[in-house]
Structure formats: C-alpha cells, structure tokens
Amino acid sequence: MHTDIFDSGLKFVSLGHIRPDIVASIIEKFPEFSNVLSAESDILFWKDRIKHTERHKKDFVSDEEYELCFEQIPDIIQNPEFISIHPNKDSISFICRFTDHISVAVRLSTDGKLSYRTMYPLRESQLYNYIKQGRAWKV
C-alpha cells in the first residue's frame, strides 16, 4: 500500500478480503457476525484515512517502521498473528508483530461493509489483556 496510489484522483482502493478461515474463526467466537461478515466483502481504504493514520506515526518506534507497516497493511490483514474484536463489536483488528505488535483496525458496518479505520502500535500488555478478556486470539 502506497499513498501515491491516490495521486490519480481515486477516492478509495480495495485492500482485498478477509480470508475465509479468519471469517469462520470470528463467527465461531462471535456468532452475531454471521449475518454481516463475509469473505466476499472488499475492505475499502478511503483516501481520508491516510491523515488519520499519520496521527499515530509518532507512536511507532521510527518513521521507517511506520512506513514499512503502512506498506504492509494488506499483508497484515491477510496474515495476522492475532485477531481482536472491539468491545462495541464494530471493528476487527488484525495484529502482527514488527518491533511492536501492530494493529490494523477495520470497521464492520451493520450492512456488512468493511473499511480500513487506522493502524497503530499495540503494547504487549494491551494485547495480553485483550486475550485474557476473550476479545483477541491467536490465528
């Protein structure tokens, strides 16, 4: 993922889909998602989310790590180490380890549309707290 993809005037791009096995894992733990979550749905990245994501840049170990993680957003979604569900059940986080754990949050709307929300580092203690609460699990 590169920000220059929007230079041609695009308002959004697709980051792909959630893998079917991950969708099944989420629905197994949260059956209420069965009517809205689908491996067929595109995850949309809207251009305006770049500025929002950049607000987290200072939270990363370095600018280089931020850039690397930003480029890897589609890969993080496709190959997470952990999945987490927000307590409001309106977003799914795909978590991978770089220097820190990095969370890529995707909004799930009530009509099943998926859209990228943000990316930020997650402290080890936060991740393990989510696991303890049953909100996160290893893929």
C-alpha positions as CSV (number, residue, x, y, z in Angstrom):
1,M,0.0,0.0,0.0
2,H,1.4,3.4,-1.0
3,T,-0.2,6.7,-0.6
4,D,0.7,7.8,-4.2
5,I,-2.0,5.4,-5.4
6,F,-4.4,8.2,-4.7
7,D,-2.5,10.7,-6.8
8,S,-4.6,9.8,-9.9
9,G,-7.8,11.1,-8.2
10,L,-9.0,7.8,-6.7
11,K,-11.1,8.2,-3.5
12,F,-10.7,4.7,-2.3
13,V,-8.9,1.4,-3.1
14,S,-9.7,-2.2,-2.1
15,L,-7.3,-3.9,0.3
16,G,-8.7,-7.3,-0.6
17,H,-10.8,-9.6,1.5
18,I,-10.7,-11.2,4.9
19,R,-9.5,-14.8,4.5
20,P,-12.4,-17.3,4.8
21,D,-10.7,-19.2,7.6
22,I,-10.4,-15.9,9.6
23,V,-14.1,-15.1,8.9
24,A,-15.0,-18.6,10.2
25,S,-12.9,-18.1,13.3
26,I,-14.6,-14.8,14.1
27,I,-18.1,-16.1,13.5
28,E,-17.3,-19.1,15.7
29,K,-16.4,-16.8,18.6
30,F,-18.9,-14.1,17.8
31,P,-22.0,-15.8,16.1
32,E,-23.7,-12.4,15.9
33,F,-21.4,-11.6,13.0
34,S,-22.7,-14.4,10.9
35,N,-25.3,-12.2,9.1
36,V,-22.9,-9.4,8.3
37,L,-19.4,-10.7,7.9
38,S,-18.3,-12.3,4.6
39,A,-15.1,-13.3,3.0
40,E,-16.5,-11.8,-0.2
41,S,-16.6,-8.2,1.0
42,D,-13.9,-5.9,-0.1
43,I,-12.1,-3.9,2.6
44,L,-12.1,-0.3,1.4
45,F,-9.3,2.1,2.2
46,W,-10.6,5.7,1.8
47,K,-8.1,8.4,0.9
48,D,-9.1,10.4,4.0
49,R,-7.8,7.7,6.3
50,I,-4.2,8.5,5.4
51,K,-4.2,11.7,7.5
52,H,-5.9,9.9,10.4
53,T,-3.3,7.1,10.3
54,E,-0.5,9.6,10.2
55,R,-1.6,10.9,13.6
56,H,-0.3,7.6,15.0
57,K,3.1,7.9,13.3
58,K,4.8,9.3,16.5
59,D,3.7,6.2,18.3
60,F,5.9,4.0,16.1
61,V,9.5,3.1,17.0
62,S,10.7,5.1,13.9
63,D,9.4,6.7,10.8
64,E,10.9,3.8,8.8
65,E,8.9,1.3,10.9
66,Y,5.7,3.3,10.3
67,E,6.3,3.4,6.5
68,L,7.1,-0.3,6.4
69,C,3.9,-1.2,8.4
70,F,1.8,1.2,6.2
71,E,3.1,-0.6,3.1
72,Q,2.3,-3.9,4.7
73,I,-1.4,-3.2,5.6
74,P,-2.8,-5.6,3.1
75,D,-0.4,-8.3,4.2
76,I,-1.2,-7.7,7.9
77,I,-4.9,-8.2,7.1
78,Q,-4.2,-11.4,5.1
79,N,-1.7,-12.9,7.6
80,P,-2.3,-11.7,11.1
81,E,-0.9,-13.4,14.2
82,F,-3.9,-12.3,16.3
83,I,-7.4,-11.1,15.7
84,S,-9.2,-8.8,18.1
85,I,-12.8,-7.6,18.2
86,H,-13.6,-4.2,19.6
87,P,-16.0,-4.3,22.7
88,N,-18.6,-2.4,20.6
89,K,-18.3,-5.2,18.0
90,D,-18.0,-2.6,15.3
91,S,-14.4,-3.3,14.3
92,I,-11.9,-6.1,13.8
93,S,-8.2,-5.7,14.4
94,F,-5.6,-7.7,12.6
95,I,-2.4,-7.8,14.7
96,C,1.2,-8.7,13.6
97,R,4.5,-8.3,15.3
98,F,7.1,-6.0,13.9
99,T,9.2,-4.2,16.5
100,D,5.9,-3.9,18.4
101,H,2.6,-5.5,17.7
102,I,0.9,-3.5,15.1
103,S,-2.9,-3.4,14.9
104,V,-4.8,-2.7,11.7
105,A,-8.4,-1.8,12.5
106,V,-11.2,-2.5,10.0
107,R,-14.7,-1.1,10.6
108,L,-17.6,-3.5,10.1
109,S,-20.8,-1.7,9.4
110,T,-24.2,-3.2,10.2
111,D,-24.8,-3.8,6.4
112,G,-21.5,-5.8,6.2
113,K,-19.4,-3.2,4.5
114,L,-15.7,-3.3,5.6
115,S,-13.5,-0.2,5.7
116,Y,-10.0,0.4,7.0
117,R,-10.0,2.6,10.1
118,T,-6.4,3.0,11.3
119,M,-3.1,1.4,12.2
120,Y,-1.2,1.8,15.5
121,P,1.3,0.0,17.7
122,L,-0.2,-2.1,20.5
123,R,1.7,-2.7,23.7
124,E,2.3,-6.3,24.7
125,S,0.3,-5.7,27.9
126,Q,-2.7,-4.4,25.9
127,L,-2.6,-7.5,23.6
128,Y,-2.5,-9.9,26.5
129,N,-5.2,-8.0,28.3
130,Y,-7.4,-8.4,25.2
131,I,-6.6,-12.2,25.1
132,K,-7.5,-12.5,28.8
133,Q,-10.8,-10.7,28.2
134,G,-11.6,-13.1,25.3
135,R,-11.5,-10.2,22.8
136,A,-8.3,-11.4,21.0
137,W,-7.0,-14.8,20.0
138,K,-4.1,-16.3,18.0
139,V,-4.9,-17.1,14.4
